[in-house]
Each structure stands twice: as C-alpha cells, then as structure tokens.
Amino acid sequence: MNKLATNVLADLWTGRTDHTERRSSFRYHQIVELVDLENLQPSKDSTCAIIGFECEEGVRRNQGRLGAAKAPNAIRQALASLPWKLEEGKRIIDVGNIQCQNEKLEDAQEELGLAVSKLFSKSATPIIIGGGHETLYGHYLGVRKHIGNASLGIINIDAHFDLRSYENQPSSGTMFRQILENDQNSQYFVLGIQRFGNTQELFDKADELGAQYIYEEDMTEERMDDIITALDEFIEKQDYVMLTLCTDVLNAAFAPGVSAPSPFGLTPMVVRTLIRRVTAHKKTLSFDICEVNPVLDENGRTVKLGAYLTNEAIMRFLGGDNYDFST
C-alpha cells in the first residue's frame, strides 16, 4: 500500500480564520488532522477519516466525460472553510489519496479496499471522496472485509443502476452487478433512477437481481415520508449498511459539473434529507461521494455542493441524533 498522506498537501486545508483559539469560531481547516494511514492509532474520540480516490479509469472505460479524478482535492478545498459545528471529542482526519496509475483500475480498487478496511480497524468512519463511481467497488471491498459474511445493504443515490456487464472489463457502470452476482449477502437499493437514463435491459437486470429502486419523478419532498419508510424498512433487514452518492443524480441546474449531467434529477434538499437519514442510522458504516467533475464545473458550483453534502454525512456520523441541524 502506498503512503497515502504524502499525496495531500497541507495547503489544501486553508481558509478564513475568525479566531485562533475559540473553538466555536473554528472551520474545517483548523480542525482536520493530516495522518499517515500506516501510523494511525485508534482514538477514544469519534473519528471520521477522509480518503480520496483519484481515479476516473472506470469513467473512461464507460465512455464518460473525464475530470472526476480531480474531485478529491477540489472537495477538500471547498470543505476547508466550512464551519466546524461539533464539540471536542469529535475528530476529522485526512489520510490522503489512493491513485489509479497506468489504467490499472482493479489494482486501485483493491488498494482502496485495504485502506478502508484499515480505517475500520482503527475505529474510524471512512468518508471516501471519488473519483468516478468505480470508487464504490473499492469502498465495498473494504466494507466486506470488515464485516465478514454479515448481510450488507448498499444504498445508492443515483440516476443509473450501474448494472452493465463486466464480462470484458469493469467500469464505472458495472460495480453493482459485480457485487450482486458474486455476493449473496448483499442487497441493493437505488434512489433517483431515471426512466430514460437506463435501458430496458438494465431495468430487467435490476429486477432479476432483486434490486429495489425508486424513480426520480417520485423523489419529491412531498413524498419524503414514504421514501423514508421504504429506506428504514430496507435498513432494518440488513446487518450493516453503506451509502454511496453519485452526483449525476442531481438536477444539472444544481450540479452541472458531473460526468453525465441530467436536465431532470433530484434537488439538493432531497439528497440532503436522504444522506442525513441514512448516515444517522447505527447500522451505517461509511459514505462515498462520486462523479463530481471540477473540469466541467461552472464557477465551482458542483464542487461546493459536493462539499456541503459530504459535510452533512460527517456531521451526522459524528453528531448523530444529538446534533441540532436547525443552527
């Protein structure tokens, strides 16, 4: 495994400083700790660990628009100036980036899985910043290594099933099929599926593999109670849960900088509600955000939104139900 922290520069974590000692004035860049994963020790503090996946090889193989490999550092920069709202005893660390080199996607995914597993072993909650959505498969490998044969619910906020054939090679469109066809203890729930963003063959494959899904047009704030009920019922059937967000699920008016932007899609409010609900659950182990593409972004809008949504997950993991989101 590479020495991960050497890939992250401290100057990514800079921003406005309102006060150098008063914690209530602190922002992320004043709290985050850069840690070498090889030297990470368990802490009594509740800890979230950021790890980046600088990879877009899966997007390239899936014939998508490139640029997502730049997202981990861009989202860090956007996170840096966000206010830190939690009391002492809540810790955020950054262990660096996994890089995909020489188009060796599978090797990079394996390395990410090992890193995620190691974070779990040190009692840290992984917050994975992709990269293309191929990030999810490395994330999954680490979770499965950690939980053994326990049942796993994979919740995906996404416009697409990502159930394409991997017979020739894996890509950013194959991960969930790879998992479901080879892991009988995993279940799949997708929120935000677009009717015309997936072929009929993919709908047929989803039904064949027992995937549960909710259409994009049904993902409204007015129907959120029913959606939350369906989510809760899915989670209760699992031993553990992992959450992945593909930002192309968002309406392109809010998130233009993604690999596959959509004129339809979810609002940030709906996605935020889903993230809050899932990451607050005691069974939820980890979170990843994928497909933010800084190269194609407009005025950093998608990067900033990605940072805010990542912050929602971190605050919920560390604050749980005791965190007051009204302030």
Salt bridges, closest charged atoms under 4 A:
ASP18 OD1 - ARG16 NE 2.64
ASP18 OD2 - ARG27 NH2 2.71
GLU33 OE2 - ARG91 NE 2.93
ASP36 OD2 - LYS3 NZ 3.62
GLU38 OE1 - LYS118 NZ 3.28
ASP45 OD1 - LYS44 NZ 3.63
GLU57 OE2 - ARG60 NH2 2.60
GLU57 OE2 - ARG61 NE 2.89
ASP94 OD2 - ARG76 NE 2.60
GLU103 OE1 - ARG60 NH2 3.61
GLU106 OE2 - ARG61 NH1 3.03
ASP158 OD2 - HIS133 ND1 3.31
ASP158 OD1 - HIS160 ND1 3.79
ASP162 OD2 - HIS133 ND1 3.09
GLU181 OE2 - ARG177 NE 3.08
GLU181 OE2 - LYS205 NZ 3.93
ASP183 OD2 - ARG144 NE 3.01
GLU208 OE2 - LYS205 NZ 3.23
GLU217 OE2 - ARG195 NE 2.31
ASP218 OD1 - ARG223 NH1 2.44
ASP232 OD2 - ARG277 NH2 2.60
GLU236 OE2 - HIS281 NE2 3.17
GLU236 OE1 - LYS283 NZ 3.99
ASP248 OD2 - HIS160 ND1 3.22
ASP288 OD2 - HIS139 ND1 2.61
GLU298 OE1 - ARG301 NH1 2.67
GLU312 OE2 - ARG272 NH1 3.85
GLU312 OE1 - ARG276 NE 2.85
